[in-house]
Amino acid sequence: MNQKIKESVGTLLAHIIKVDKRDVEKEAPVFCDIMGQNFDCSEDEAKSFLYDIIEREYDLDEHVTIINQALCDDKLSKLHLLEQLNHVIYSDTIGPDDYKIFEDIKNKLFEC
């Protein structure tokens, strides 16, 4: 289960980088730092994970659901995750849909 949560959190964070077509190399340190804090990923592991997520197709709603189920009773962890997502959003130029995506994710995370 921990691997599924790790994949889902990584996908959630990488989603902003992907949809905004941001410079992955420039965004990698922020992503790696967050994944290292949350999942003890090495920088190389997190960077490889980021590139893998950027290249593949995924269902964001499915990953938000996995996170929501795992953290259903842990609102503090959900808020911390939103804070990290916000950090990714403002780490570079903010796109017009970034906060719409943020609000959608926030609403889905607190459905539980």
Gaussian input, Z-matrix of N, CA and C with variables (Angstrom, degrees):
# hf/3-21g

backbone

0 1
 N
 C     1     B1
 C     2     B2     1     A1
 N     3     B3     2     A2     1     D1
 C     4     B4     3     A3     2     D2
 C     5     B5     4     A4     3     D3
 N     6     B6     5     A5     4     D4
 C     7     B7     6     A6     5     D5
 C     8     B8     7     A7     6     D6
 N     9     B9     8     A8     7     D7
 C    10    B10     9     A9     8     D8
 C    11    B11    10    A10     9     D9
 N    12    B12    11    A11    10    D10
 C    13    B13    12    A12    11    D11
 C    14    B14    13    A13    12    D12
 N    15    B15    14    A14    13    D13
 C    16    B16    15    A15    14    D14
 C    17    B17    16    A16    15    D15
 N    18    B18    17    A17    16    D16
 C    19    B19    18    A18    17    D17
 C    20    B20    19    A19    18    D18
 N    21    B21    20    A20    19    D19
 C    22    B22    21    A21    20    D20
 C    23    B23    22    A22    21    D21
 N    24    B24    23    A23    22    D22
 C    25    B25    24    A24    23    D23
 C    26    B26    25    A25    24    D24
 N    27    B27    26    A26    25    D25
 C    28    B28    27    A27    26    D26
 C    29    B29    28    A28    27    D27
 N    30    B30    29    A29    28    D28
 C    31    B31    30    A30    29    D29
 C    32    B32    31    A31    30    D30
 N    33    B33    32    A32    31    D31
 C    34    B34    33    A33    32    D32
 C    35    B35    34    A34    33    D33
 N    36    B36    35    A35    34    D34
 C    37    B37    36    A36    35    D35
 C    38    B38    37    A37    36    D36
 N    39    B39    38    A38    37    D37
 C    40    B40    39    A39    38    D38
 C    41    B41    40    A40    39    D39
 N    42    B42    41    A41    40    D40
 C    43    B43    42    A42    41    D41
 C    44    B44    43    A43    42    D42
 N    45    B45    44    A44    43    D43
 C    46    B46    45    A45    44    D44
 C    47    B47    46    A46    45    D45
 N    48    B48    47    A47    46    D46
 C    49    B49    48    A48    47    D47
 C    50    B50    49    A49    48    D48
 N    51    B51    50    A50    49    D49
 C    52    B52    51    A51    50    D50
 C    53    B53    52    A52    51    D51
 N    54    B54    53    A53    52    D52
 C    55    B55    54    A54    53    D53
 C    56    B56    55    A55    54    D54
 N    57    B57    56    A56    55    D55
 C    58    B58    57    A57    56    D56
 C    59    B59    58    A58    57    D57
 N    60    B60    59    A59    58    D58
 C    61    B61    60    A60    59    D59
 C    62    B62    61    A61    60    D60
 N    63    B63    62    A62    61    D61
 C    64    B64    63    A63    62    D62
 C    65    B65    64    A64    63    D63
 N    66    B66    65    A65    64    D64
 C    67    B67    66    A66    65    D65
 C    68    B68    67    A67    66    D66
 N    69    B69    68    A68    67    D67
 C    70    B70    69    A69    68    D68
 C    71    B71    70    A70    69    D69
 N    72    B72    71    A71    70    D70
 C    73    B73    72    A72    71    D71
 C    74    B74    73    A73    72    D72
 N    75    B75    74    A74    73    D73
 C    76    B76    75    A75    74    D74
 C    77    B77    76    A76    75    D75
 N    78    B78    77    A77    76    D76
 C    79    B79    78    A78    77    D77
 C    80    B80    79    A79    78    D78
 N    81    B81    80    A80    79    D79
 C    82    B82    81    A81    80    D80
 C    83    B83    82    A82    81    D81
 N    84    B84    83    A83    82    D82
 C    85    B85    84    A84    83    D83
 C    86    B86    85    A85    84    D84
 N    87    B87    86    A86    85    D85
 C    88    B88    87    A87    86    D86
 C    89    B89    88    A88    87    D87
 N    90    B90    89    A89    88    D88
 C    91    B91    90    A90    89    D89
 C    92    B92    91    A91    90    D90
 N    93    B93    92    A92    91    D91
 C    94    B94    93    A93    92    D92
 C    95    B95    94    A94    93    D93
 N    96    B96    95    A95    94    D94
 C    97    B97    96    A96    95    D95
 C    98    B98    97    A97    96    D96
 N    99    B99    98    A98    97    D97
 C   100   B100    99    A99    98    D98
 C   101   B101   100   A100    99    D99
 N   102   B102   101   A101   100   D100
 C   103   B103   102   A102   101   D101
 C   104   B104   103   A103   102   D102
 N   105   B105   104   A104   103   D103
 C   106   B106   105   A105   104   D104
 C   107   B107   106   A106   105   D105
 N   108   B108   107   A107   106   D106
 C   109   B109   108   A108   107   D107
 C   110   B110   109   A109   108   D108
 N   111   B111   110   A110   109   D109
 C   112   B112   111   A111   110   D110
 C   113   B113   112   A112   111   D111
 N   114   B114   113   A113   112   D112
 C   115   B115   114   A114   113   D113
 C   116   B116   115   A115   114   D114
 N   117   B117   116   A116   115   D115
 C   118   B118   117   A117   116   D116
 C   119   B119   118   A118   117   D117
 N   120   B120   119   A119   118   D118
 C   121   B121   120   A120   119   D119
 C   122   B122   121   A121   120   D120
 N   123   B123   122   A122   121   D121
 C   124   B124   123   A123   122   D122
 C   125   B125   124   A124   123   D123
 N   126   B126   125   A125   124   D124
 C   127   B127   126   A126   125   D125
 C   128   B128   127   A127   126   D126
 N   129   B129   128   A128   127   D127
 C   130   B130   129   A129   128   D128
 C   131   B131   130   A130   129   D129
 N   132   B132   131   A131   130   D130
 C   133   B133   132   A132   131   D131
 C   134   B134   133   A133   132   D132
 N   135   B135   134   A134   133   D133
 C   136   B136   135   A135   134   D134
 C   137   B137   136   A136   135   D135
 N   138   B138   137   A137   136   D136
 C   139   B139   138   A138   137   D137
 C   140   B140   139   A139   138   D138
 N   141   B141   140   A140   139   D139
 C   142   B142   141   A141   140   D140
 C   143   B143   142   A142   141   D141
 N   144   B144   143   A143   142   D142
 C   145   B145   144   A144   143   D143
 C   146   B146   145   A145   144   D144
 N   147   B147   146   A146   145   D145
 C   148   B148   147   A147   146   D146
 C   149   B149   148   A148   147   D147
 N   150   B150   149   A149   148   D148
 C   151   B151   150   A150   149   D149
 C   152   B152   151   A151   150   D150
 N   153   B153   152   A152   151   D151
 C   154   B154   153   A153   152   D152
 C   155   B155   154   A154   153   D153
 N   156   B156   155   A155   154   D154
 C   157   B157   156   A156   155   D155
 C   158   B158   157   A157   156   D156
 N   159   B159   158   A158   157   D157
 C   160   B160   159   A159   158   D158
 C   161   B161   160   A160   159   D159
 N   162   B162   161   A161   160   D160
 C   163   B163   162   A162   161   D161
 C   164   B164   163   A163   162   D162
 N   165   B165   164   A164   163   D163
 C   166   B166   165   A165   164   D164
 C   167   B167   166   A166   165   D165
 N   168   B168   167   A167   166   D166
 C   169   B169   168   A168   167   D167
 C   170   B170   169   A169   168   D168
 N   171   B171   170   A170   169   D169
 C   172   B172   171   A171   170   D170
 C   173   B173   172   A172   171   D171
 N   174   B174   173   A173   172   D172
 C   175   B175   174   A174   173   D173
 C   176   B176   175   A175   174   D174
 N   177   B177   176   A176   175   D175
 C   178   B178   177   A177   176   D176
 C   179   B179   178   A178   177   D177
 N   180   B180   179   A179   178   D178
 C   181   B181   180   A180   179   D179
 C   182   B182   181   A181   180   D180
 N   183   B183   182   A182   181   D181
 C   184   B184   183   A183   182   D182
 C   185   B185   184   A184   183   D183
 N   186   B186   185   A185   184   D184
 C   187   B187   186   A186   185   D185
 C   188   B188   187   A187   186   D186
 N   189   B189   188   A188   187   D187
 C   190   B190   189   A189   188   D188
 C   191   B191   190   A190   189   D189
 N   192   B192   191   A191   190   D190
 C   193   B193   192   A192   191   D191
 C   194   B194   193   A193   192   D192
 N   195   B195   194   A194   193   D193
 C   196   B196   195   A195   194   D194
 C   197   B197   196   A196   195   D195
 N   198   B198   197   A197   196   D196
 C   199   B199   198   A198   197   D197
 C   200   B200   199   A199   198   D198
 N   201   B201   200   A200   199   D199
 C   202   B202   201   A201   200   D200
 C   203   B203   202   A202   201   D201
 N   204   B204   203   A203   202   D202
 C   205   B205   204   A204   203   D203
 C   206   B206   205   A205   204   D204
 N   207   B207   206   A206   205   D205
 C   208   B208   207   A207   206   D206
 C   209   B209   208   A208   207   D207
 N   210   B210   209   A209   208   D208
 C   211   B211   210   A210   209   D209
 C   212   B212   211   A211   210   D210
 N   213   B213   212   A212   211   D211
 C   214   B214   213   A213   212   D212
 C   215   B215   214   A214   213   D213
 N   216   B216   215   A215   214   D214
 C   217   B217   216   A216   215   D215
 C   218   B218   217   A217   216   D216
 N   219   B219   218   A218   217   D217
 C   220   B220   219   A219   218   D218
 C   221   B221   220   A220   219   D219
 N   222   B222   221   A221   220   D220
 C   223   B223   222   A222   221   D221
 C   224   B224   223   A223   222   D222
 N   225   B225   224   A224   223   D223
 C   226   B226   225   A225   224   D224
 C   227   B227   226   A226   225   D225
 N   228   B228   227   A227   226   D226
 C   229   B229   228   A228   227   D227
 C   230   B230   229   A229   228   D228
 N   231   B231   230   A230   229   D229
 C   232   B232   231   A231   230   D230
 C   233   B233   232   A232   231   D231
 N   234   B234   233   A233   232   D232
 C   235   B235   234   A234   233   D233
 C   236   B236   235   A235   234   D234
 N   237   B237   236   A236   235   D235
 C   238   B238   237   A237   236   D236
 C   239   B239   238   A238   237   D237
 N   240   B240   239   A239   238   D238
 C   241   B241   240   A240   239   D239
 C   242   B242   241   A241   240   D240
 N   243   B243   242   A242   241   D241
 C   244   B244   243   A243   242   D242
 C   245   B245   244   A244   243   D243
 N   246   B246   245   A245   244   D244
 C   247   B247   246   A246   245   D245
 C   248   B248   247   A247   246   D246
 N   249   B249   248   A248   247   D247
 C   250   B250   249   A249   248   D248
 C   251   B251   250   A250   249   D249
 N   252   B252   251   A251   250   D250
 C   253   B253   252   A252   251   D251
 C   254   B254   253   A253   252   D252
 N   255   B255   254   A254   253   D253
 C   256   B256   255   A255   254   D254
 C   257   B257   256   A256   255   D255
 N   258   B258   257   A257   256   D256
 C   259   B259   258   A258   257   D257
 C   260   B260   259   A259   258   D258
 N   261   B261   260   A260   259   D259
 C   262   B262   261   A261   260   D260
 C   263   B263   262   A262   261   D261
 N   264   B264   263   A263   262   D262
 C   265   B265   264   A264   263   D263
 C   266   B266   265   A265   264   D264
 N   267   B267   266   A266   265   D265
 C   268   B268   267   A267   266   D266
 C   269   B269   268   A268   267   D267
 N   270   B270   269   A269   268   D268
 C   271   B271   270   A270   269   D269
 C   272   B272   271   A271   270   D270
 N   273   B273   272   A272   271   D271
 C   274   B274   273   A273   272   D272
 C   275   B275   274   A274   273   D273
 N   276   B276   275   A275   274   D274
 C   277   B277   276   A276   275   D275
 C   278   B278   277   A277   276   D276
 N   279   B279   278   A278   277   D277
 C   280   B280   279   A279   278   D278
 C   281   B281   280   A280   279   D279
 N   282   B282   281   A281   280   D280
 C   283   B283   282   A282   281   D281
 C   284   B284   283   A283   282   D282
 N   285   B285   284   A284   283   D283
 C   286   B286   285   A285   284   D284
 C   287   B287   286   A286   285   D285
 N   288   B288   287   A287   286   D286
 C   289   B289   288   A288   287   D287
 C   290   B290   289   A289   288   D288
 N   291   B291   290   A290   289   D289
 C   292   B292   291   A291   290   D290
 C   293   B293   292   A292   291   D291
 N   294   B294   293   A293   292   D292
 C   295   B295   294   A294   293   D293
 C   296   B296   295   A295   294   D294
 N   297   B297   296   A296   295   D295
 C   298   B298   297   A297   296   D296
 C   299   B299   298   A298   297   D297
 N   300   B300   299   A299   298   D298
 C   301   B301   300   A300   299   D299
 C   302   B302   301   A301   300   D300
 N   303   B303   302   A302   301   D301
 C   304   B304   303   A303   302   D302
 C   305   B305   304   A304   303   D303
 N   306   B306   305   A305   304   D304
 C   307   B307   306   A306   305   D305
 C   308   B308   307   A307   306   D306
 N   309   B309   308   A308   307   D307
 C   310   B310   309   A309   308   D308
 C   311   B311   310   A310   309   D309
 N   312   B312   311   A311   310   D310
 C   313   B313   312   A312   311   D311
 C   314   B314   313   A313   312   D312
 N   315   B315   314   A314   313   D313
 C   316   B316   315   A315   314   D314
 C   317   B317   316   A316   315   D315
 N   318   B318   317   A317   316   D316
 C   319   B319   318   A318   317   D317
 C   320   B320   319   A319   318   D318
 N   321   B321   320   A320   319   D319
 C   322   B322   321   A321   320   D320
 C   323   B323   322   A322   321   D321
 N   324   B324   323   A323   322   D322
 C   325   B325   324   A324   323   D323
 C   326   B326   325   A325   324   D324
 N   327   B327   326   A326   325   D325
 C   328   B328   327   A327   326   D326
 C   329   B329   328   A328   327   D327
 N   330   B330   329   A329   328   D328
 C   331   B331   330   A330   329   D329
 C   332   B332   331   A331   330   D330
 N   333   B333   332   A332   331   D331
 C   334   B334   333   A333   332   D332
 C   335   B335   334   A334   333   D333

   B1=1.4551
   B2=1.5314
   B3=1.3321
   B4=1.4607
   B5=1.5239
   B6=1.3447
   B7=1.4653
   B8=1.5318
   B9=1.3300
   B10=1.4705
   B11=1.5192
   B12=1.3137
   B13=1.4699
   B14=1.5279
   B15=1.3151
   B16=1.4682
   B17=1.5234
   B18=1.3167
   B19=1.4701
   B20=1.5246
   B21=1.3118
   B22=1.4601
   B23=1.5234
   B24=1.3208
   B25=1.4687
   B26=1.5251
   B27=1.3269
   B28=1.4592
   B29=1.5154
   B30=1.3126
   B31=1.4605
   B32=1.5229
   B33=1.3045
   B34=1.4645
   B35=1.5319
   B36=1.3148
   B37=1.4639
   B38=1.5268
   B39=1.3269
   B40=1.4603
   B41=1.5212
   B42=1.3109
   B43=1.4595
   B44=1.5349
   B45=1.3079
   B46=1.4759
   B47=1.5256
   B48=1.3051
   B49=1.4672
   B50=1.5267
   B51=1.3156
   B52=1.4677
   B53=1.5287
   B54=1.3255
   B55=1.4670
   B56=1.5204
   B57=1.3294
   B58=1.4651
   B59=1.5287
   B60=1.3359
   B61=1.4678
   B62=1.5362
   B63=1.3174
   B64=1.4598
   B65=1.5237
   B66=1.3102
   B67=1.4535
   B68=1.5293
   B69=1.3201
   B70=1.4592
   B71=1.5270
   B72=1.3113
   B73=1.4628
   B74=1.5382
   B75=1.3083
   B76=1.4618
   B77=1.5357
   B78=1.3224
   B79=1.4662
   B80=1.5290
   B81=1.3182
   B82=1.4639
   B83=1.5313
   B84=1.3352
   B85=1.4726
   B86=1.5341
   B87=1.3267
   B88=1.4682
   B89=1.5258
   B90=1.3271
   B91=1.4611
   B92=1.5280
   B93=1.3302
   B94=1.4644
   B95=1.5199
   B96=1.3143
   B97=1.4594
   B98=1.5291
   B99=1.3170
   B100=1.4716
   B101=1.5260
   B102=1.3234
   B103=1.4711
   B104=1.5300
   B105=1.3310
   B106=1.4560
   B107=1.5250
   B108=1.3331
   B109=1.4609
   B110=1.5267
   B111=1.3256
   B112=1.4660
   B113=1.5188
   B114=1.3344
   B115=1.4632
   B116=1.5258
   B117=1.3217
   B118=1.4643
   B119=1.5267
   B120=1.3285
   B121=1.4670
   B122=1.5226
   B123=1.3158
   B124=1.4593
   B125=1.5232
   B126=1.3087
   B127=1.4647
   B128=1.5262
   B129=1.3357
   B130=1.4727
   B131=1.5224
   B132=1.3270
   B133=1.4595
   B134=1.5361
   B135=1.3179
   B136=1.4626
   B137=1.5273
   B138=1.3122
   B139=1.4637
   B140=1.5247
   B141=1.3022
   B142=1.4655
   B143=1.5271
   B144=1.3119
   B145=1.4609
   B146=1.5281
   B147=1.3360
   B148=1.4615
   B149=1.5236
   B150=1.3165
   B151=1.4675
   B152=1.5263
   B153=1.3246
   B154=1.4644
   B155=1.5340
   B156=1.3219
   B157=1.4651
   B158=1.5252
   B159=1.3153
   B160=1.4681
   B161=1.5233
   B162=1.3105
   B163=1.4766
   B164=1.5274
   B165=1.3066
   B166=1.4669
   B167=1.5280
   B168=1.2986
   B169=1.4607
   B170=1.5299
   B171=1.3129
   B172=1.4574
   B173=1.5150
   B174=1.3080
   B175=1.4603
   B176=1.5290
   B177=1.3226
   B178=1.4636
   B179=1.5262
   B180=1.3194
   B181=1.4690
   B182=1.5311
   B183=1.3182
   B184=1.4695
   B185=1.5363
   B186=1.3207
   B187=1.4661
   B188=1.5235
   B189=1.3125
   B190=1.4694
   B191=1.5328
   B192=1.3187
   B193=1.4608
   B194=1.5234
   B195=1.3300
   B196=1.4693
   B197=1.5252
   B198=1.3213
   B199=1.4645
   B200=1.5301
   B201=1.3165
   B202=1.4626
   B203=1.5246
   B204=1.3105
   B205=1.4637
   B206=1.5235
   B207=1.3299
   B208=1.4652
   B209=1.5280
   B210=1.3169
   B211=1.4664
   B212=1.5297
   B213=1.3024
   B214=1.4631
   B215=1.5317
   B216=1.2992
   B217=1.4650
   B218=1.5269
   B219=1.3071
   B220=1.4644
   B221=1.5273
   B222=1.3150
   B223=1.4649
   B224=1.5249
   B225=1.3106
   B226=1.4612
   B227=1.5336
   B228=1.3175
   B229=1.4715
   B230=1.5233
   B231=1.3188
   B232=1.4647
   B233=1.5267
   B234=1.3209
   B235=1.4639
   B236=1.5219
   B237=1.3183
   B238=1.4632
   B239=1.5299
   B240=1.3075
   B241=1.4731
   B242=1.5279
   B243=1.3173
   B244=1.4692
   B245=1.5237
   B246=1.3237
   B247=1.4616
   B248=1.5352
   B249=1.3172
   B250=1.4639
   B251=1.5276
   B252=1.3146
   B253=1.4627
   B254=1.5238
   B255=1.3013
   B256=1.4610
   B257=1.5272
   B258=1.3084
   B259=1.4617
   B260=1.5308
   B261=1.3267
   B262=1.4634
   B263=1.5293
   B264=1.3147
   B265=1.4688
   B266=1.5201
   B267=1.3141
   B268=1.4634
   B269=1.5288
   B270=1.3269
   B271=1.4621
   B272=1.5254
   B273=1.3216
   B274=1.4586
   B275=1.5329
   B276=1.2975
   B277=1.4589
   B278=1.5261
   B279=1.2979
   B280=1.4642
   B281=1.5197
   B282=1.3275
   B283=1.4601
   B284=1.5156
   B285=1.3302
   B286=1.4641
   B287=1.5243
   B288=1.3188
   B289=1.4670
   B290=1.5191
   B291=1.3347
   B292=1.4640
   B293=1.5212
   B294=1.3145
   B295=1.4591
   B296=1.5172
   B297=1.3198
   B298=1.4629
   B299=1.5357
   B300=1.3282
   B301=1.4673
   B302=1.5342
   B303=1.3361
   B304=1.4607
   B305=1.5284
   B306=1.3166
   B307=1.4680
   B308=1.5290
   B309=1.3290
   B310=1.4681
   B311=1.5211
   B312=1.3216
   B313=1.4667
   B314=1.5251
   B315=1.3256
   B316=1.4713
   B317=1.5268
   B318=1.3118
   B319=1.4661
   B320=1.5221
   B321=1.3117
   B322=1.4801
   B323=1.5237
   B324=1.3326
   B325=1.4614
   B326=1.5221
   B327=1.3027
   B328=1.4612
   B329=1.5321
   B330=1.3271
   B331=1.4647
   B332=1.5213
   B333=1.2887
   B334=1.4734
   B335=1.5133
   A1=110.92
   A2=116.56
   A3=119.75
   A4=111.40
   A5=116.76
   A6=120.30
   A7=110.67
   A8=117.55
   A9=120.54
   A10=111.03
   A11=116.58
   A12=120.30
   A13=109.68
   A14=116.07
   A15=121.10
   A16=110.21
   A17=116.69
   A18=121.06
   A19=111.05
   A20=116.67
   A21=120.58
   A22=111.96
   A23=117.57
   A24=120.47
   A25=109.54
   A26=117.05
   A27=120.71
   A28=112.12
   A29=116.38
   A30=121.17
   A31=110.50
   A32=116.41
   A33=120.99
   A34=110.97
   A35=116.54
   A36=120.77
   A37=111.75
   A38=116.54
   A39=121.00
   A40=112.23
   A41=116.48
   A42=120.72
   A43=111.32
   A44=117.57
   A45=121.22
   A46=109.99
   A47=116.57
   A48=121.03
   A49=109.69
   A50=115.55
   A51=120.72
   A52=111.97
   A53=118.34
   A54=119.98
   A55=112.52
   A56=116.64
   A57=120.09
   A58=112.48
   A59=115.40
   A60=120.99
   A61=110.61
   A62=114.41
   A63=120.66
   A64=110.25
   A65=115.97
   A66=122.89
   A67=107.53
   A68=116.38
   A69=121.30
   A70=110.66
   A71=116.49
   A72=120.23
   A73=111.00
   A74=116.86
   A75=121.78
   A76=111.76
   A77=116.55
   A78=121.64
   A79=112.79
   A80=117.17
   A81=121.41
   A82=113.70
   A83=120.36
   A84=118.23
   A85=114.15
   A86=116.97
   A87=120.27
   A88=109.68
   A89=116.28
   A90=121.30
   A91=110.50
   A92=116.57
   A93=121.37
   A94=111.46
   A95=116.65
   A96=120.98
   A97=110.93
   A98=116.22
   A99=120.43
   A100=110.75
   A101=117.41
   A102=119.98
   A103=110.61
   A104=116.97
   A105=120.08
   A106=111.85
   A107=116.24
   A108=120.87
   A109=111.62
   A110=116.05
   A111=120.62
   A112=114.25
   A113=116.78
   A114=119.56
   A115=113.58
   A116=117.62
   A117=122.29
   A118=112.77
   A119=116.76
   A120=121.51
   A121=109.04
   A122=116.10
   A123=118.97
   A124=107.75
   A125=116.43
   A126=119.87
   A127=110.90
   A128=116.74
   A129=120.04
   A130=111.58
   A131=116.27
   A132=120.48
   A133=110.88
   A134=116.22
   A135=120.45
   A136=111.25
   A137=116.85
   A138=120.38
   A139=110.70
   A140=116.55
   A141=120.91
   A142=110.48
   A143=115.67
   A144=122.46
   A145=110.53
   A146=116.98
   A147=121.97
   A148=110.98
   A149=117.48
   A150=120.59
   A151=111.22
   A152=116.54
   A153=120.43
   A154=110.62
   A155=116.84
   A156=120.96
   A157=110.76
   A158=116.93
   A159=121.65
   A160=111.20
   A161=116.91
   A162=121.40
   A163=114.04
   A164=118.61
   A165=118.93
   A166=112.03
   A167=114.51
   A168=122.08
   A169=107.96
   A170=116.41
   A171=120.91
   A172=108.87
   A173=115.03
   A174=122.25
   A175=107.05
   A176=116.54
   A177=121.03
   A178=111.65
   A179=117.03
   A180=120.37
   A181=111.47
   A182=116.09
   A183=120.38
   A184=110.06
   A185=116.58
   A186=120.00
   A187=111.55
   A188=117.80
   A189=120.51
   A190=109.23
   A191=117.56
   A192=121.62
   A193=111.33
   A194=117.20
   A195=121.23
   A196=109.88
   A197=116.70
   A198=121.05
   A199=110.12
   A200=116.11
   A201=121.09
   A202=110.92
   A203=117.20
   A204=120.74
   A205=111.38
   A206=115.77
   A207=119.40
   A208=111.94
   A209=116.41
   A210=120.76
   A211=112.57
   A212=116.51
   A213=121.82
   A214=113.13
   A215=117.57
   A216=120.93
   A217=112.96
   A218=117.19
   A219=121.28
   A220=110.55
   A221=115.97
   A222=120.95
   A223=112.09
   A224=117.66
   A225=120.65
   A226=111.00
   A227=117.18
   A228=120.55
   A229=111.12
   A230=116.95
   A231=120.19
   A232=110.39
   A233=116.39
   A234=120.04
   A235=111.26
   A236=116.18
   A237=120.24
   A238=110.47
   A239=116.96
   A240=121.22
   A241=110.30
   A242=117.47
   A243=120.67
   A244=111.01
   A245=116.55
   A246=120.48
   A247=110.40
   A248=116.71
   A249=120.74
   A250=111.13
   A251=116.89
   A252=120.65
   A253=109.75
   A254=116.49
   A255=121.61
   A256=110.66
   A257=116.99
   A258=121.28
   A259=110.66
   A260=117.41
   A261=121.33
   A262=109.45
   A263=116.81
   A264=120.73
   A265=110.74
   A266=117.76
   A267=118.43
   A268=113.44
   A269=118.28
   A270=120.35
   A271=112.40
   A272=117.02
   A273=122.21
   A274=106.93
   A275=116.03
   A276=120.52
   A277=110.09
   A278=115.67
   A279=120.80
   A280=108.79
   A281=114.90
   A282=120.74
   A283=110.71
   A284=116.39
   A285=120.32
   A286=114.44
   A287=117.17
   A288=119.47
   A289=113.57
   A290=117.43
   A291=120.26
   A292=113.02
   A293=117.24
   A294=118.29
   A295=112.92
   A296=117.35
   A297=119.29
   A298=108.96
   A299=115.40
   A300=120.50
   A301=109.11
   A302=116.39
   A303=121.22
   A304=110.68
   A305=117.45
   A306=121.35
   A307=111.58
   A308=116.97
   A309=120.27
   A310=110.85
   A311=115.91
   A312=120.23
   A313=110.09
   A314=116.67
   A315=120.96
   A316=110.60
   A317=116.40
   A318=119.95
   A319=112.11
   A320=116.92
   A321=120.71
   A322=111.13
   A323=116.86
   A324=119.27
   A325=112.66
   A326=116.61
   A327=118.71
   A328=112.69
   A329=116.94
   A330=121.25
   A331=110.69
   A332=116.39
   A333=123.11
   A334=111.23
   D1=-38.25
   D2=-179.98
   D3=-59.43
   D4=-36.90
   D5=178.56
   D6=-66.14
   D7=-37.71
   D8=177.95
   D9=-65.83
   D10=-40.69
   D11=178.98
   D12=-66.11
   D13=-43.36
   D14=178.05
   D15=-58.21
   D16=-46.65
   D17=179.19
   D18=-63.27
   D19=-40.68
   D20=-178.31
   D21=-69.62
   D22=-42.34
   D23=177.41
   D24=-64.69
   D25=-44.14
   D26=177.55
   D27=-59.14
   D28=-42.58
   D29=179.24
   D30=-64.56
   D31=-42.98
   D32=178.87
   D33=-59.32
   D34=-46.36
   D35=-179.20
   D36=-69.43
   D37=-40.04
   D38=-178.75
   D39=-72.03
   D40=-22.26
   D41=-177.69
   D42=-57.59
   D43=-43.18
   D44=179.75
   D45=-62.54
   D46=-42.19
   D47=179.36
   D48=-62.67
   D49=-42.23
   D50=-177.61
   D51=-69.78
   D52=-49.49
   D53=-174.49
   D54=-69.41
   D55=-28.30
   D56=177.87
   D57=-87.03
   D58=-2.34
   D59=-177.84
   D60=52.91
   D61=44.41
   D62=179.89
   D63=-75.02
   D64=162.43
   D65=175.75
   D66=-70.12
   D67=109.18
   D68=-174.41
   D69=-61.84
   D70=-40.24
   D71=-179.33
   D72=-63.00
   D73=-37.37
   D74=178.89
   D75=-71.30
   D76=-34.28
   D77=-177.93
   D78=-85.71
   D79=-17.51
   D80=-175.69
   D81=-55.19
   D82=-42.88
   D83=-179.12
   D84=-59.12
   D85=-39.24
   D86=178.17
   D87=-65.36
   D88=-47.46
   D89=179.14
   D90=-59.97
   D91=-47.71
   D92=-177.86
   D93=-62.37
   D94=-40.04
   D95=178.75
   D96=-61.78
   D97=-46.64
   D98=-179.10
   D99=-65.70
   D100=-44.18
   D101=-179.73
   D102=-67.53
   D103=-33.63
   D104=177.06
   D105=-66.63
   D106=-40.95
   D107=178.96
   D108=-65.94
   D109=-42.34
   D110=-174.20
   D111=-83.50
   D112=-33.05
   D113=-170.28
   D114=-132.61
   D115=13.64
   D116=179.85
   D117=53.71
   D118=35.49
   D119=177.12
   D120=-77.32
   D121=140.07
   D122=170.72
   D123=-72.22
   D124=164.16
   D125=179.34
   D126=-60.70
   D127=-43.02
   D128=179.98
   D129=-63.51
   D130=-42.72
   D131=179.55
   D132=-63.11
   D133=-45.77
   D134=-178.86
   D135=-65.83
   D136=-40.67
   D137=-179.63
   D138=-65.49
   D139=-43.09
   D140=176.52
   D141=-61.15
   D142=-42.23
   D143=178.45
   D144=-61.48
   D145=-43.85
   D146=178.59
   D147=-59.74
   D148=-48.74
   D149=-179.63
   D150=-62.97
   D151=-37.04
   D152=177.73
   D153=-63.12
   D154=-44.78
   D155=-179.83
   D156=-64.10
   D157=-43.18
   D158=-178.71
   D159=-60.41
   D160=-35.00
   D161=-175.00
   D162=-83.53
   D163=-18.71
   D164=-173.67
   D165=-105.24
   D166=165.59
   D167=173.92
   D168=-88.01
   D169=147.89
   D170=178.77
   D171=-154.44
   D172=162.90
   D173=176.50
   D174=-106.28
   D175=102.97
   D176=-176.08
   D177=-58.58
   D178=-40.00
   D179=179.91
   D180=-59.92
   D181=-37.88
   D182=178.79
   D183=-62.78
   D184=-42.05
   D185=-179.87
   D186=-70.04
   D187=-36.95
   D188=176.62
   D189=-65.03
   D190=-38.68
   D191=178.16
   D192=-63.38
   D193=-41.93
   D194=178.26
   D195=-61.03
   D196=-45.91
   D197=179.51
   D198=-63.96
   D199=-44.42
   D200=-179.60
   D201=-59.40
   D202=-43.91
   D203=179.68
   D204=-66.17
   D205=-40.48
   D206=-178.46
   D207=-69.25
   D208=-33.28
   D209=-176.21
   D210=-110.89
   D211=23.63
   D212=-172.75
   D213=-48.10
   D214=-46.07
   D215=-176.25
   D216=-98.79
   D217=6.88
   D218=-174.20
   D219=-114.32
   D220=77.21
   D221=-177.06
   D222=-64.99
   D223=-32.39
   D224=178.82
   D225=-63.06
   D226=-42.65
   D227=177.79
   D228=-66.65
   D229=-35.82
   D230=176.52
   D231=-64.10
   D232=-43.37
   D233=178.08
   D234=-64.10
   D235=-38.49
   D236=177.63
   D237=-64.06
   D238=-40.75
   D239=177.47
   D240=-63.33
   D241=-42.28
   D242=177.24
   D243=-63.46
   D244=-37.55
   D245=176.46
   D246=-61.90
   D247=-41.04
   D248=178.72
   D249=-68.43
   D250=-39.66
   D251=176.21
   D252=-61.57
   D253=-42.96
   D254=177.26
   D255=-61.15
   D256=-38.29
   D257=177.80
   D258=-61.07
   D259=-41.68
   D260=176.95
   D261=-64.44
   D262=-42.04
   D263=-178.67
   D264=-60.39
   D265=-48.20
   D266=-175.24
   D267=-88.87
   D268=5.48
   D269=178.01
   D270=-73.27
   D271=-12.04
   D272=178.51
   D273=-148.58
   D274=-171.57
   D275=179.56
   D276=-56.67
   D277=130.16
   D278=-178.16
   D279=-82.03
   D280=124.89
   D281=179.49
   D282=-82.78
   D283=162.22
   D284=-176.15
   D285=-63.41
   D286=-25.85
   D287=-177.74
   D288=-100.38
   D289=-2.38
   D290=-174.69
   D291=-57.01
   D292=-47.04
   D293=-177.13
   D294=-79.80
   D295=-19.99
   D296=170.49
   D297=-67.03
   D298=-43.73
   D299=176.70
   D300=-61.42
   D301=-45.43
   D302=179.26
   D303=-57.65
   D304=-48.09
   D305=-179.47
   D306=-63.30
   D307=-40.93
   D308=177.72
   D309=-61.16
   D310=-45.37
   D311=179.49
   D312=-64.08
   D313=-45.75
   D314=179.56
   D315=-56.55
   D316=-47.06
   D317=-179.29
   D318=-62.85
   D319=-39.49
   D320=179.22
   D321=-69.68
   D322=-37.71
   D323=-179.68
   D324=-66.69
   D325=-27.92
   D326=-177.47
   D327=-104.09
   D328=20.85
   D329=172.96
   D330=-72.09
   D331=-28.55
   D332=-173.15
   D333=-67.69

